[in-house]
Amino acid sequence: MKNLLKYFIILLFTGNLWGQTSQFNWPLDSPRTITGNYGELRPNHFHAGLDFSTGGRVNKAVFAAADGFVSRVKVSAGGYGNNLYITHPNGKVSVYAHLNSFYGELAAFVKKMQYKKESFEIDEYLSPEQFPVNKRKLIGLSGNSGSSTAPHLHFEIRDEKSEVPLNPLKYYLVQDNQHPVLERVAFYNLADTSSPKFLQSLKIKNIGNHQYQVIKDSVVLTQGILGLAFSGYDKSYVNGNHNNIYSAKVYFDNMLIHAHKLEEISFDDSRFVNEFSELAEKHKFQKCFVPTLYPPGIYERRPTKGRILLSDTNFHTLKLVVMDEFNNETSLTFTFKTRKLNYYAKPSINSDVYVDCTEDLMISKKKLQIFIPAHTFYYSTGLIFENTLETSGKIIILPRESNLKSTCIIGFEVPNKYKKVKDKLLLNSGSYHIPPIVKRDSVFYSVKNLGSFLIEVDTVNPKIKTKIPLAKLKSLKTAKHLDFSISDNLSGIYKYRLTINNKWVLAEYDAKSHKLVYLFDEQTPRGKLIIHLEVEDRVGNKEVLKFESVR
């Protein structure tokens, strides 16, 4: 804090005080093309920033969006890859992710820290005096590092104190006169308080002037406690990408019953996207009703939380209004009714245990131990267990469709036939493998979803391959780099170490492509080389490649 104050005082007396403006500079020189917007509905997370196009190319110059100082620099094989953070005096932090490289003194600093810690992956927090920057200072080159699937710049603006990502379009003057496009509207049955049930979607048509109507002459339902949802997209220019819709309001008989906007979503709440949206009938729907537990900053408080509570069988009017960040508005209005009135249903009496979503719960049933922290579920619900570990190696926890905000812990005593390999006993969730936490004769797993789990034994070493045959690597006199491919069949790569003549060297790892590359530099020795690569997976299986060469 003392260093930060000192830095601001220095700037004040040197006439370089940061301008008190809310607008940030565009971080690229290329055309202002947004290919992904804030709050986009991604797998298991809301998109936390903007994706700027780099024309499908890497090594585009990236500039500081405003005056400040580099406060953090991070390198990882997945996630944001090469990324840096700039703290600004207005209490905001700008983030630049998936870079191909850092620039100048910062690049030299990163490499120095990697060699000091003998690790490709680093996460360094910096003081204000180390790397001050001015607006438009070159800070790096764009790339495709980390979990990026194509070259682009991922850009964020965060609140410095809370670290919550904010919608960057609040800070940019972008010309956008494109109205959101609606594709479908859908109803949910909300009578079951433990889980909303998708009922049906309705086809709609554009009738001009950014207004839509339902194609059916009349909408007649058989439920009386309902929720509305919609699918659609927004574009920032005529031929632009289909981006997410920023905000929505629902009016029931001219009364506002629901309003949400995607403006401030913390990383802790990012998995809420699984409850906020649903893929149904090949459309991604945004739900316009609120679960029992929900994150702050998305919803406007309304008495019924978006629930449509019908008390008669007459026709009623629904109006949906969606809007982008620049107040371009689109609406849909239609009438509907129900043939049947119903009441809230009680939780299922067939469940093995009832989970109150506001309280911690420890469950010991059917030789399973399950710990569910408070606020893990968005609704209170009943759970059903099935344990067939001894016979088929399976655990089933239902309902599968329940979405979790955070992880819960599943534990059990290791079956006799697995006790000799208990430290290599993975839990297969269907989409990923979870390594065990071993405590005596029991294992515990941190899971992010419910459903069917299968235990699998991982005793297979990782694989190491060279890009060219080993026989051709006996001489490296004309080579500029060494290329490897490292992979693992189940638990995944945990760590690796490359040495030349018993000294650690910096090999850059890209997890998505399994590529491990060592670029020869001033520290690469000449003469006889003993090259040693060791790779370890997440349950301790190791593979070693060792060979000699000459440079």
VOGU-3710 file (C-alpha; in Angstrom, 3 decimals, decimal comma):
1> mknllkyfii> 0,000/0,000/0,000  2,903/2,344/0,871  4,530/1,603/-2,504  1,274/2,312/-4,343  0,849/5,703/-2,600  4,479/6,590/-3,369  3,927/5,745/-7,036  0,877/8,024/-7,362  2,730/10,909/-5,660  5,638/10,551/-8,108
11> llftgnlwgq> 3,234/10,697/-11,035  1,484/13,769/-9,644  4,678/15,814/-9,384  6,041/14,718/-12,741  2,901/15,867/-14,515  1,986/12,324/-15,566  -1,186/11,977/-13,521  -3,590/9,473/-15,012  -6,645/10,965/-16,642  -9,872/10,434/-14,735
21> tsqfnwplds> -11,847/8,997/-17,611  -13,998/5,887/-17,708  -13,151/5,135/-21,330  -10,339/2,688/-22,125  -8,311/2,662/-25,299  -8,810/-0,190/-27,780  -5,923/-2,627/-27,102  -5,356/-3,532/-30,782  -4,621/-1,632/-33,992  -6,687/-4,071/-36,058
31> prtitgnyge> -10,354/-3,401/-36,997  -12,694/-3,237/-34,012  -14,272/-6,653/-34,343  -15,809/-8,320/-31,282  -16,136/-12,078/-31,773  -17,290/-12,923/-28,245  -19,046/-10,693/-25,733  -19,333/-10,507/-21,968  -21,668/-13,017/-20,326  -21,721/-15,367/-23,307
41> lrpnhfhagl> -23,098/-18,783/-22,354  -20,032/-21,027/-22,469  -19,671/-24,621/-21,174  -19,724/-24,383/-17,355  -18,996/-20,645/-17,288  -20,072/-17,194/-18,364  -17,549/-15,516/-20,662  -15,764/-12,991/-18,448  -14,713/-10,441/-21,069  -14,580/-9,555/-24,745
51> dfstggrvnk> -12,876/-11,522/-27,504  -11,250/-9,246/-30,074  -10,523/-10,634/-33,531  -6,924/-10,675/-34,745  -7,869/-11,857/-38,221  -7,015/-15,462/-37,435  -3,353/-14,542/-36,960  -0,930/-14,399/-34,047  1,662/-11,724/-33,153  -0,592/-8,687/-33,505
61> avfaaadgfv> 0,626/-5,807/-31,323  -1,266/-5,505/-28,009  -1,280/-2,146/-26,215  -2,114/-0,999/-22,685  -5,723/0,204/-22,625  -4,908/3,014/-20,175  -2,141/4,368/-17,950  -1,250/2,148/-15,015  1,235/-0,488/-13,976  1,602/-4,202/-14,670
71> srvkvsaggy> 0,401/-5,696/-11,389  0,399/-9,375/-12,285  1,815/-11,654/-14,937  0,852/-15,295/-15,335  1,897/-18,155/-17,591  -0,067/-21,414/-17,735  -0,369/-24,372/-20,094  -4,168/-24,081/-20,096  -6,637/-21,380/-19,079  -5,551/-17,897/-20,142
81> gnnlyithpn> -2,090/-19,043/-21,239  0,244/-16,036/-21,300  -1,669/-13,206/-19,632  -1,003/-9,963/-17,823  -2,914/-7,550/-15,609  -2,652/-3,750/-15,540  -3,967/-1,855/-12,513  -5,402/1,614/-13,222  -5,992/4,516/-10,800  -9,770/4,418/-11,293
91> gkvsvyahln> -9,986/1,153/-9,340  -10,125/-1,058/-12,415  -7,787/-3,770/-13,700  -7,483/-4,639/-17,395  -6,563/-8,202/-18,377  -4,936/-9,363/-21,637  -5,069/-13,126/-22,217  -3,900/-15,836/-24,659  -0,852/-13,764/-25,637  1,814/-15,348/-27,803
101> sfygelaafv> 4,512/-13,452/-25,919  5,188/-10,546/-23,597  7,186/-7,562/-24,829  10,556/-6,080/-23,947  11,636/-5,866/-20,311  8,518/-7,697/-19,171  9,371/-10,689/-21,381  12,888/-10,745/-19,933  11,480/-10,586/-16,389  9,096/-13,491/-17,032
111> kkmqykkesf> 11,878/-15,669/-18,418  14,108/-14,789/-15,459  11,382/-15,846/-12,998  10,760/-19,089/-14,895  14,434/-20,029/-14,598  14,552/-18,928/-10,971  11,595/-21,164/-10,078  12,463/-23,847/-12,639  8,879/-23,789/-13,858  7,199/-22,866/-17,135
121> eideylspeq> 4,043/-21,946/-15,227  4,394/-18,882/-13,009  2,056/-16,397/-11,334  3,824/-13,213/-10,203  2,355/-10,158/-8,445  4,295/-6,960/-9,122  4,745/-3,630/-7,341  3,811/-0,302/-9,005  7,443/0,723/-9,544  8,457/-2,373/-11,509
131> fpvnkrklig> 6,588/-1,962/-14,803  4,645/1,329/-15,109  2,870/1,744/-18,455  1,243/4,548/-20,380  -1,840/4,247/-22,530  -0,932/2,682/-25,889  2,354/1,234/-24,627  3,213/-2,029/-26,396  2,923/-4,806/-23,801  2,797/-8,021/-25,837
141> lsgnsgssta> 1,842/-9,873/-28,987  -1,501/-11,604/-29,481  -1,636/-15,364/-29,729  -3,467/-18,609/-29,131  -1,932/-19,757/-25,834  -3,699/-21,603/-23,029  -7,173/-22,997/-23,689  -7,806/-20,694/-26,642  -9,171/-22,531/-29,686  -8,194/-19,895/-32,281
151> phlhfeirde> -5,974/-16,792/-32,384  -7,595/-13,784/-30,684  -7,184/-11,395/-27,760  -9,314/-12,040/-24,687  -9,768/-8,746/-22,810  -11,313/-8,092/-19,406  -11,952/-5,207/-17,065  -12,171/-6,178/-13,393  -12,924/-4,346/-10,187  -9,608/-4,030/-8,342
161> ksevplnplk> -10,973/-4,761/-4,849  -13,500/-7,524/-5,533  -11,715/-8,932/-8,630  -15,157/-9,323/-10,229  -15,069/-9,116/-14,051  -17,196/-6,233/-15,342  -18,823/-5,815/-18,732  -16,112/-3,992/-20,753  -18,682/-2,473/-23,103  -19,601/-0,111/-20,254
171> yylvqdnqhp> -16,212/1,524/-20,827  -16,075/1,704/-24,613  -17,844/3,893/-27,139  -18,715/1,292/-29,760  -20,966/2,101/-32,695  -23,702/-0,531/-32,576  -27,165/-0,094/-34,067  -27,908/-3,802/-34,456  -30,954/-5,007/-32,528  -30,999/-8,425/-30,820
181> vlervafynl> -32,614/-11,282/-32,729  -35,100/-13,650/-31,065  -35,328/-17,262/-32,240  -37,684/-19,070/-29,851  -39,572/-18,624/-26,620  -40,222/-21,459/-24,170  -42,248/-22,297/-21,069  -41,063/-24,129/-17,950  -43,212/-25,881/-15,369  -42,241/-24,402/-11,990
191> adtsspkflq> -44,727/-26,353/-9,864  -41,977/-28,711/-8,690  -40,004/-26,504/-6,300  -36,930/-28,738/-6,532  -36,399/-28,532/-10,281  -37,851/-26,484/-13,186  -39,127/-28,719/-15,989  -38,902/-27,693/-19,642  -42,419/-27,836/-21,131  -42,314/-26,656/-24,728
201> slkiknignh> -40,880/-24,039/-27,051  -42,852/-21,844/-29,421  -41,868/-20,789/-32,914  -41,927/-17,042/-33,462  -41,700/-14,653/-36,418  -40,405/-11,146/-37,014  -43,272/-8,785/-37,887  -41,047/-5,766/-38,460  -39,769/-2,822/-36,448  -37,839/-5,247/-34,168
211> qyqvikdsvv> -41,045/-6,854/-32,926  -41,944/-10,550/-32,874  -45,044/-12,622/-32,364  -45,809/-16,302/-31,773  -46,737/-18,197/-34,946  -49,512/-20,226/-33,264  -52,946/-18,567/-33,221  -53,430/-19,422/-29,560  -51,138/-20,724/-26,839  -52,916/-23,071/-24,452
221> ltqgilglaf> -51,004/-24,798/-21,666  -51,812/-27,373/-18,995  -49,851/-25,832/-16,122  -50,546/-22,827/-13,943  -47,144/-22,104/-12,379  -44,835/-21,165/-15,205  -41,550/-19,580/-16,177  -40,521/-18,028/-19,484  -37,260/-18,505/-21,392  -35,930/-17,371/-24,753
231> sgydksyvng> -33,203/-18,130/-27,256  -31,607/-15,567/-29,510  -28,449/-13,636/-30,263  -27,002/-10,178/-30,727  -24,541/-8,779/-33,273  -22,310/-5,721/-32,995  -22,378/-5,157/-36,769  -24,324/-6,493/-39,776  -22,253/-9,603/-40,552  -20,902/-10,050/-37,047
241> nhnniysakv> -20,736/-13,129/-34,855  -23,814/-14,318/-33,000  -23,104/-12,999/-29,501  -25,107/-13,318/-26,318  -28,062/-11,075/-25,427  -27,234/-8,655/-22,606  -30,535/-8,103/-20,786  -34,175/-9,178/-20,646  -37,439/-8,087/-19,037  -40,738/-9,964/-18,793
251> yfdnmlihah> -44,134/-8,284/-18,339  -47,210/-10,269/-17,267  -50,418/-8,340/-18,004  -48,311/-5,147/-18,216  -46,647/-5,759/-14,831  -42,879/-6,244/-14,717  -42,215/-9,651/-13,125  -38,610/-10,298/-14,154  -35,486/-8,388/-15,177  -31,890/-9,517/-15,590
261> kleeisfdds> -28,701/-8,175/-17,129  -25,244/-9,674/-17,529  -23,011/-6,974/-16,120  -21,090/-8,131/-13,023  -20,523/-11,883/-12,609  -17,833/-13,135/-10,236  -15,671/-16,140/-11,036  -17,153/-17,867/-7,970  -20,567/-17,630/-9,633  -19,497/-18,494/-13,166
271> rfvnefsela> -20,920/-22,042/-13,005  -24,347/-20,469/-12,472  -24,503/-20,437/-16,276  -25,667/-24,077/-16,045  -28,746/-23,004/-14,064  -29,291/-19,709/-15,876  -29,441/-21,376/-19,290  -30,361/-24,724/-20,828  -29,878/-26,426/-24,177  -33,252/-27,784/-25,299
281> ekhkfqkcfv> -34,613/-28,626/-28,747  -31,271/-27,514/-30,258  -31,617/-24,007/-28,814  -29,761/-22,378/-25,928  -32,372/-20,747/-23,693  -31,899/-17,975/-21,149  -34,310/-18,540/-18,259  -36,367/-15,565/-17,104  -37,078/-16,805/-13,587  -34,941/-16,971/-10,468
291> ptlyppgiye> -33,921/-20,097/-8,484  -33,986/-20,310/-4,697  -30,311/-19,341/-4,461  -28,680/-17,100/-7,021  -25,660/-14,799/-7,363  -25,897/-11,049/-6,810  -25,578/-8,621/-9,686  -27,671/-10,421/-12,313  -31,312/-10,066/-11,266  -33,521/-7,150/-10,365
301> rrptkgrill> -35,542/-8,043/-7,271  -39,195/-8,770/-8,119  -41,820/-10,285/-5,761  -42,550/-13,458/-7,771  -38,948/-13,968/-9,019  -40,273/-14,257/-12,560  -42,856/-16,916/-11,748  -46,125/-16,660/-13,650  -48,829/-17,642/-11,157  -52,160/-18,231/-12,889
311> sdtnfhtlkl> -55,323/-18,154/-10,781  -57,808/-18,537/-13,646  -58,160/-20,066/-17,101  -58,550/-16,770/-18,968  -56,174/-15,426/-21,604  -53,270/-13,304/-20,352  -50,604/-11,220/-22,074  -46,862/-11,791/-21,901  -44,302/-9,345/-23,232  -40,590/-10,115/-23,488
321> vvmdefnnet> -38,164/-7,243/-24,060  -34,488/-7,964/-24,770  -31,789/-5,351/-25,183  -28,059/-4,973/-25,849  -25,596/-2,713/-23,996  -26,391/0,200/-26,333  -30,179/0,175/-25,746  -31,036/-1,507/-29,050  -34,318/-3,201/-28,144  -36,354/-6,123/-29,480
331> sltftfktrk> -39,717/-7,310/-28,152  -42,152/-10,222/-28,352  -45,803/-10,002/-27,260  -48,398/-12,798/-27,211  -51,402/-14,094/-25,301  -51,771/-17,463/-23,604  -53,869/-19,344/-21,091  -53,955/-22,601/-19,166  -56,641/-25,279/-19,089  -55,526/-26,477/-15,677
341> lnyyakpsin> -54,597/-24,776/-12,426  -52,107/-26,513/-10,167  -50,185/-25,976/-6,953  -46,592/-26,301/-5,828  -45,543/-29,928/-5,562  -43,841/-31,300/-2,469  -40,337/-32,802/-2,782  -40,321/-36,416/-3,903  -40,908/-38,893/-1,058  -38,966/-41,531/-3,011
351> sdvyvdcted> -35,596/-39,844/-2,465  -32,959/-41,254/-0,116  -32,238/-37,874/1,431  -33,536/-34,312/1,226  -31,014/-31,509/0,682  -31,799/-28,055/2,062  -29,735/-25,860/-0,257  -29,083/-23,313/2,511  -27,412/-25,747/4,942  -24,327/-27,988/5,132
361> lmiskkklqi> -25,166/-31,671/4,905  -23,140/-34,800/5,711  -24,649/-38,010/4,327  -23,661/-41,578/5,242  -25,817/-43,997/3,275  -25,278/-47,183/1,291  -21,572/-47,261/2,259  -21,083/-43,783/0,783  -20,027/-40,603/2,527  -21,114/-37,382/0,854
371> fipahtfyys> -20,487/-33,866/2,108  -22,538/-31,085/0,519  -21,629/-27,546/1,659  -24,380/-24,953/2,007  -25,140/-23,092/-1,245  -23,865/-25,932/-3,440  -27,331/-26,456/-4,978  -29,520/-23,668/-6,363  -32,721/-25,457/-5,260  -33,526/-27,693/-2,312
381> tglifentle> -34,012/-31,175/-3,695  -34,167/-34,883/-2,987  -31,255/-37,163/-3,898  -31,232/-40,845/-4,837  -28,112/-43,027/-4,447  -27,012/-46,303/-5,943  -23,759/-47,989/-4,897  -22,543/-50,956/-6,960  -18,809/-50,468/-6,400  -18,246/-54,076/-5,358
391> tsgkiiilpr> -19,906/-55,538/-8,456  -19,709/-53,035/-11,317  -17,535/-50,243/-9,912  -20,316/-47,670/-10,206  -21,879/-44,936/-8,109  -25,055/-43,188/-9,223  -26,332/-39,969/-7,620  -29,542/-38,489/-9,004  -31,084/-36,192/-10,181  -28,471/-35,883/-12,895
401> esnlkstcii> -29,843/-32,517/-14,056  -29,195/-30,769/-10,720  -26,618/-28,042/-11,265  -23,933/-27,387/-8,666  -22,383/-24,019/-7,867  -19,343/-25,596/-6,246  -17,956/-29,026/-5,515  -19,216/-31,656/-3,109  -17,160/-34,523/-1,687  -17,859/-38,218/-2,332
411> gfevpnkykk> -16,003/-40,810/-0,262  -16,090/-44,562/0,276  -14,027/-47,414/1,652  -11,911/-48,927/-1,105  -13,213/-52,352/-2,234  -10,774/-55,173/-1,455  -9,814/-55,779/-5,084  -8,610/-52,159/-5,427  -6,763/-51,687/-2,121  -3,303/-52,275/-3,598
421> vkdklllnsg> -3,869/-49,519/-6,175  -6,023/-47,146/-4,132  -3,715/-44,176/-4,829  -4,336/-44,693/-8,570  -8,101/-45,113/-8,311  -9,762/-42,480/-10,494  -13,416/-41,482/-10,483  -14,714/-41,101/-14,042  -17,550/-38,562/-14,151  -18,172/-39,097/-17,847
431> syhippivkr> -16,465/-35,860/-18,872  -13,326/-35,888/-16,738  -11,276/-38,115/-14,425  -10,857/-37,137/-10,778  -7,762/-38,232/-8,813  -8,294/-39,534/-5,266  -7,499/-38,093/-1,861  -6,448/-41,188/0,093  -7,086/-41,481/3,829  -6,181/-44,924/5,176
441> dsvfysvknl> -8,492/-47,390/3,398  -10,879/-44,733/2,080  -10,769/-42,447/-0,932  -12,457/-39,083/-1,440  -13,250/-37,156/-4,606  -14,263/-33,575/-5,313  -17,072/-33,615/-7,912  -18,767/-30,805/-9,841  -21,813/-32,658/-11,117  -24,203/-35,470/-10,272
451> gsflievdtv> -24,960/-38,554/-12,319  -23,165/-41,833/-12,939  -19,564/-42,327/-11,782  -17,234/-45,194/-12,629  -14,019/-46,056/-10,790  -11,010/-46,757/-13,000  -7,428/-47,734/-12,208  -4,684/-45,666/-13,840  -1,355/-47,503/-13,853  -0,270/-46,449/-17,347
461> npkiktkipl> 2,680/-44,081/-17,702  2,363/-40,885/-19,733  3,580/-40,979/-23,337  6,522/-38,998/-24,714  7,131/-38,632/-28,440  9,673/-36,618/-30,393  8,552/-34,746/-33,488  11,321/-36,363/-35,529  12,876/-39,818/-34,957  15,495/-40,069/-32,205
471> aklkslktak> 18,076/-41,243/-34,730  17,911/-37,831/-36,398  18,397/-36,024/-33,080  21,976/-37,224/-32,611  23,127/-33,897/-34,019  21,435/-30,579/-33,219  24,034/-28,305/-34,815  21,527/-26,723/-37,201  18,435/-27,054/-35,013  16,739/-24,076/-33,364
481> hldfsisdnl> 14,411/-25,991/-31,066  13,401/-29,371/-29,652  9,810/-30,535/-30,109  8,047/-33,171/-28,009  4,510/-34,429/-27,619  3,454/-35,460/-24,094  0,098/-37,021/-23,240  -1,677/-39,190/-20,691  -4,562/-41,587/-21,197  -6,621/-40,914/-18,038
491> sgiykyrlti> -5,620/-38,676/-15,144  -3,768/-36,079/-17,224  -0,341/-34,460/-17,135  0,613/-33,155/-13,692  4,173/-31,961/-14,244  7,230/-32,347/-16,446  10,932/-31,507/-16,220  13,411/-31,082/-19,074  17,147/-30,893/-18,337  20,238/-30,599/-20,525
501> nnkwvlaeyd> 23,467/-31,753/-18,914  21,599/-31,941/-15,578  20,478/-28,292/-15,742  16,804/-27,307/-15,973  15,806/-25,582/-19,207  12,617/-23,744/-20,129  10,259/-25,893/-22,207  6,936/-24,313/-23,160  3,901/-26,569/-22,831  0,581/-26,139/-24,647
511> akshklvylf> -1,906/-28,483/-22,966  -4,543/-28,446/-25,723  -2,121/-29,606/-28,422  0,103/-31,700/-26,094  3,122/-29,861/-27,551  6,250/-29,277/-25,480  8,811/-27,017/-27,163  12,277/-25,963/-26,051  13,674/-22,996/-27,989  17,468/-22,856/-28,090
521> deqtprgkli> 18,812/-19,627/-26,576  21,961/-18,132/-25,091  21,783/-20,597/-22,189  21,804/-23,694/-24,411  25,237/-25,346/-24,102  27,487/-26,352/-27,001  29,200/-29,675/-27,498  27,910/-32,929/-26,028  24,331/-32,784/-24,701  22,579/-35,205/-22,356
531> ihlevedrvg> 18,868/-34,514/-22,753  16,532/-35,829/-20,059  12,738/-35,405/-20,007  10,555/-36,732/-17,179  6,750/-36,512/-17,288  4,393/-37,387/-14,418  0,610/-37,775/-14,405  -1,778/-36,815/-11,600  -1,576/-40,184/-9,831  2,216/-40,498/-9,862
541> nkevlkfesv> 2,878/-42,565/-12,997  6,137/-41,398/-14,604  7,762/-41,711/-18,012  11,362/-40,795/-18,876  13,049/-40,077/-22,204  16,835/-39,731/-22,228  19,176/-39,378/-25,193  22,501/-37,844/-26,178  23,211/-35,348/-28,914  25,792/-32,841/-30,119
551> r> 25,405/-29,120/-30,751
//
